[in-house]
Amino acid sequence: MQHETQTMNTRQIEIIRLLSIGKQREDIAALIGVNRVTVGRYITKAKNSVGCETDGGLVGHAFREGLIQ
């Protein structure tokens, strides 16, 4: 199954970047002004859109695709 990287929105990419520097979901929620459950939903949607099963896989995908540095 082919997945489209461009289906990730700016907020999802921002959250992935924060994950990549070691931030926890609760920390991310506080930084961007949403609750932890919302952060989880953004992460789950991003993982589903690119076919990743783990947060680490999602971060790796984002690095490989040049979405984060």
Secondary structure as the mmCIF struct_conf table of DSSP 4:
data_model
#
loop_
_struct_conf.conf_type_id
_struct_conf.id
_struct_conf.beg_label_comp_id
_struct_conf.beg_label_asym_id
_struct_conf.beg_label_seq_id
_struct_conf.end_label_comp_id
_struct_conf.end_label_asym_id
_struct_conf.end_label_seq_id
HELX_RH_3T_P HELX_RH_3T_P1 THR A 5 THR A 7
HELX_RH_AL_P HELX_RH_AL_P1 THR A 10 SER A 20
TURN_TY1_P TURN_TY1_P1 ILE A 21 GLY A 22
HELX_RH_AL_P HELX_RH_AL_P2 ARG A 25 ILE A 32
TURN_TY1_P TURN_TY1_P2 GLY A 33 GLY A 33
BEND BEND1 VAL A 34 VAL A 34
HELX_RH_AL_P HELX_RH_AL_P3 ARG A 36 VAL A 50
TURN_TY1_P TURN_TY1_P3 GLY A 51 GLY A 51
BEND BEND2 THR A 54 THR A 54
HELX_RH_AL_P HELX_RH_AL_P4 ASP A 55 ARG A 64
TURN_TY1_P TURN_TY1_P4 GLU A 65 GLY A 66
BEND BEND3 LEU A 67 LEU A 67
#
